[in-house]
Amino acid sequence: MAGTPEGWQEVVRLKREAQARALAIAADESLPSSPDASVVTDIDDVATLARLIASNELSAEAVTKAAVAAHSQTNCLTEILFQDALAQARELDRYKSEHGKVAGPLHGIPITLKDQFNVKGHDTTLGYVGRSFKPATEDAVLVGMLKKLGAVVLAKTNLPQSIMWCETETPLWGLTTNPSSKDYTPGGSTGGEAALLHLHGSLLGWGTDIGGSIRIPAHMIGLYGFKPSSSRLPYYGVPVSTEGQEHVPSSVGPLARNLPSLTLTLKELIKLNPWEYDARCNPVPWRDEVYQDFKSKPLTFGLLVDDGVVQPHPPVKRVLLSLVEKLKAAGHDIAEWNADLHAECIQVMDQYYTADGGEDIRRDVLAGGEPFIPHVEALVNRGQPISVYDYWQLNRRKVALQQAYLKKWNEIRSSTTGKQVDVVLMPVMSHTAVPHRSCRWVGYTKIWNVLDYPALVVPAGKVTAIDREAPWDPTPRNAIDEWNSGLWRQNKEKMIELGLPVGIQVVGRKLEEEKVLAIGSVIDELLR
């Protein structure tokens, strides 16, 4: 049925009806015994909520019901797991009553997942109609670990068809909008998760990132988002388009409304030894000595304001340079970074995306019979498949570029102290959130996927009236830069009115997650 034009629309109708029923049941069950929802949903910190549950000021069931009530205000959900969540919360309360202690450090913490993580008994669609009504037979490794820590999984959230886009739209679930304006995108591909977190419908969200899919929504919505190196957290049980392409692997990572929540969750997951559950994970324990060291000493930042391809909009540049001044005033050093090797890395990344000639994505779309969204159609038609030999040569180029970038990092030094750069500080995108279907350039984020470096997004400011008359070079460098310039000219008044968030990106070398999170906390304290 799903493979015909008529069939895909029937599948969509059935999926949306099932979702509506689940939402209605959850709303009816949650309201009678829920505490004031704002008591729970206004909490931004995982550790704070965990303490309230541990001290019996709140029960896991009450917390879950309060979060359920918040979900009714959103339009970014896919699979509704509320009944499972309430059962899980009641079991956690029973455990605490019997044993006199919490089940784990995330006991009763409500979380949500991008619709890419397998949860037993529920679909994982990736935005494809053809993957509907095919429930997973087991939890993803990460989901199982989160449950072991005590987290309660409430729902899954929307993503673009195929996940391969920096906005959030699919024929199956429709368009997810930015909470600041229905006319603006929340970013993607983890856009549903970001919108929900902004609306306080969850305390901790989980996404994936193969080109910026965690970092871009975090930047556009005003959240904290973290892409670790791909082998630090378990990916097994998280289906992905172009699955089997492991040479620029996707990473799983968290989003939250404050940075300590990300750090706590990553630390607790790593303490469970994920390499014992997923063969892809490196056996790297949590290195608290590294984290503490980089929180408490003068730092050297590499600064990249412009990637040389698409110039950042005035608010993006202003917010970044304002942070630089704060860092200098706090005694930190700034070294000039450059975009050498970025264009070559991005070219390799783009070739990996389409090495199969779009066959993987095309098969999934055709299996469901739904139409392609325009960006995905352009992606699958971008080029012909390459030979195995050509793929090997692509791998050789990637390895050579990774080695060259490592050499570059080792050689760039501060002109004042001679010290090596600790992290690179740069924009997340050339622009803030934009009107739907306007995103094109993600070079500021996907460079770090090619290199497999950890990257953190920290909310750093907003678009303000001061940006209206900021200097702007009107001469376009290329077609994409011309498009980017037009976005600012045509939309700056609305962007100022909305006060759209601006994030900054903090990047370390491969497997330097503790360092990046520590330096992120230094930045966050200066900004707050």
Secondary structure as the mmCIF struct_conf table of DSSP 4:
data_model
#
loop_
_struct_conf.conf_type_id
_struct_conf.id
_struct_conf.beg_label_comp_id
_struct_conf.beg_label_asym_id
_struct_conf.beg_label_seq_id
_struct_conf.end_label_comp_id
_struct_conf.end_label_asym_id
_struct_conf.end_label_seq_id
TURN_TY1_P TURN_TY1_P1 ALA A 2 GLY A 3
BEND BEND1 THR A 4 THR A 4
HELX_RH_AL_P HELX_RH_AL_P1 PRO A 5 SER A 30
BEND BEND2 LEU A 31 LEU A 31
TURN_TY1_P TURN_TY1_P2 PRO A 32 SER A 33
HELX_RH_AL_P HELX_RH_AL_P2 ALA A 37 THR A 41
TURN_TY1_P TURN_TY1_P3 ASP A 42 ASP A 42
HELX_RH_AL_P HELX_RH_AL_P3 VAL A 46 ALA A 54
TURN_TY1_P TURN_TY1_P4 SER A 55 ASN A 56
BEND BEND3 GLU A 57 LEU A 58
HELX_RH_AL_P HELX_RH_AL_P4 ALA A 60 HIS A 71
TURN_TY1_P TURN_TY1_P5 SER A 72 GLN A 73
BEND BEND4 ASN A 75 ASN A 75
STRN STRN1 LEU A 77 ILE A 80
HELX_RH_AL_P HELX_RH_AL_P5 PHE A 82 HIS A 99
BEND BEND5 GLY A 100 LYS A 101
BEND BEND6 ALA A 103 GLY A 104
TURN_TY1_P TURN_TY1_P6 PRO A 105 GLY A 108
STRN STRN2 PRO A 110 LYS A 114
TURN_TY1_P TURN_TY1_P7 ASP A 115 GLN A 116
BEND BEND7 PHE A 117 PHE A 117
STRN STRN3 LYS A 120 LYS A 120
TURN_TY1_P TURN_TY1_P8 GLY A 121 GLY A 121
BEND BEND8 HIS A 122 HIS A 122
TURN_TY1_P TURN_TY1_P9 LEU A 126 GLY A 127
HELX_RH_3T_P HELX_RH_3T_P1 VAL A 129 ARG A 131
TURN_TY1_P TURN_TY1_P10 SER A 132 PHE A 133
STRN STRN4 ALA A 136 ALA A 136
BEND BEND9 THR A 137 GLU A 138
HELX_RH_AL_P HELX_RH_AL_P6 VAL A 141 LYS A 148
TURN_TY1_P TURN_TY1_P11 LEU A 149 GLY A 150
STRN STRN5 VAL A 152 THR A 157
TURN_TY1_P TURN_TY1_P12 GLN A 161 SER A 162
BEND BEND10 ILE A 163 ILE A 163
BEND BEND11 TRP A 165 GLU A 167
STRN STRN6 GLU A 169 THR A 170
TURN_TY1_P TURN_TY1_P13 PRO A 171 TRP A 173
STRN STRN7 GLY A 174 LEU A 175
STRN STRN8 ASN A 178 ASN A 178
TURN_TY1_P TURN_TY1_P14 PRO A 179 SER A 180
STRN STRN9 SER A 181 SER A 181
TURN_TY1_P TURN_TY1_P15 LYS A 182 ASP A 183
STRN STRN10 TYR A 184 TYR A 184
BEND BEND12 GLY A 188 THR A 190
HELX_RH_AL_P HELX_RH_AL_P7 GLY A 191 HIS A 198
TURN_TY1_P TURN_TY1_P16 LEU A 199 HIS A 200
BEND BEND13 GLY A 201 GLY A 201
BEND BEND14 LEU A 203 LEU A 203
STRN STRN11 LEU A 204 ASP A 209
BEND BEND15 ILE A 210 GLY A 212
TURN_TY1_P TURN_TY1_P17 SER A 213 ILE A 214
HELX_RH_AL_P HELX_RH_AL_P8 ARG A 215 ILE A 221
TURN_TY1_P TURN_TY1_P18 GLY A 222 GLY A 222
STRN STRN12 TYR A 224 LYS A 227
TURN_TY1_P TURN_TY1_P19 SER A 230 ARG A 232
BEND BEND16 LEU A 233 LEU A 233
TURN_TY1_P TURN_TY1_P20 TYR A 236 GLY A 237
TURN_TY1_P TURN_TY1_P21 SER A 241 GLY A 244
BEND BEND17 HIS A 247 VAL A 248
STRN STRN13 SER A 251 ALA A 256
BEND BEND18 ARG A 257 ASN A 258
HELX_RH_AL_P HELX_RH_AL_P9 LEU A 259 LYS A 271
TURN_TY1_P TURN_TY1_P22 LEU A 272 LEU A 272
HELX_RH_3T_P HELX_RH_3T_P2 PRO A 274 GLU A 276
TURN_TY1_P TURN_TY1_P23 TYR A 277 TYR A 277
TURN_TY1_P TURN_TY1_P24 ALA A 279 ARG A 280
BEND BEND19 CYS A 281 CYS A 281
HELX_RH_AL_P HELX_RH_AL_P10 ASP A 288 LYS A 295
BEND BEND20 SER A 296 LYS A 297
STRN STRN14 THR A 300 LEU A 303
BEND BEND21 GLY A 308 VAL A 310
HELX_LH_PP_P HELX_LH_PP_P1 GLN A 311 HIS A 313
HELX_RH_AL_P HELX_RH_AL_P11 PRO A 314 ALA A 329
TURN_TY1_P TURN_TY1_P25 ALA A 330 GLY A 331
STRN STRN15 ASP A 333 GLU A 336
TURN_TY1_P TURN_TY1_P26 ASP A 340 LEU A 341
HELX_RH_AL_P HELX_RH_AL_P12 HIS A 342 TYR A 353
TURN_TY1_P TURN_TY1_P27 THR A 354 GLY A 358
HELX_RH_AL_P HELX_RH_AL_P13 GLU A 359 GLY A 368
TURN_TY1_P TURN_TY1_P28 GLY A 369 GLY A 369
HELX_LH_PP_P HELX_LH_PP_P2 GLU A 370 ILE A 373
HELX_RH_AL_P HELX_RH_AL_P14 PRO A 374 VAL A 380
TURN_TY1_P TURN_TY1_P29 ASN A 381 ASN A 381
BEND BEND22 ARG A 382 ARG A 382
HELX_LH_PP_P HELX_LH_PP_P3 GLN A 384 SER A 387
HELX_RH_AL_P HELX_RH_AL_P15 VAL A 388 GLU A 411
STRN STRN16 ARG A 413 ARG A 413
TURN_TY1_P TURN_TY1_P30 SER A 415 THR A 417
HELX_LH_PP_P HELX_LH_PP_P4 LYS A 419 LYS A 419
STRN STRN17 GLN A 420 GLN A 420
HELX_LH_PP_P HELX_LH_PP_P5 VAL A 421 VAL A 421
BEND BEND23 ASP A 422 ASP A 422
STRN STRN18 VAL A 423 PRO A 427
BEND BEND24 VAL A 428 ALA A 433
STRN STRN19 PRO A 435 PRO A 435
TURN_TY1_P TURN_TY1_P31 HIS A 436 ARG A 437
HELX_RH_AL_P HELX_RH_AL_P16 GLY A 443 LEU A 451
TURN_TY1_P TURN_TY1_P32 ASP A 452 ASP A 452
STRN STRN20 ALA A 455 LYS A 462
HELX_RH_3T_P HELX_RH_3T_P3 ALA A 465 ASP A 467
TURN_TY1_P TURN_TY1_P33 ARG A 468 GLU A 469
BEND BEND25 THR A 475 THR A 475
BEND BEND26 ARG A 477 ASN A 478
HELX_RH_AL_P HELX_RH_AL_P17 ALA A 479 LEU A 498
TURN_TY1_P TURN_TY1_P34 GLY A 499 GLY A 499
STRN STRN21 PRO A 501 VAL A 507
BEND BEND27 ARG A 509 ARG A 509
TURN_TY1_P TURN_TY1_P35 LYS A 510 LEU A 511
HELX_RH_AL_P HELX_RH_AL_P18 GLU A 513 LEU A 527
#
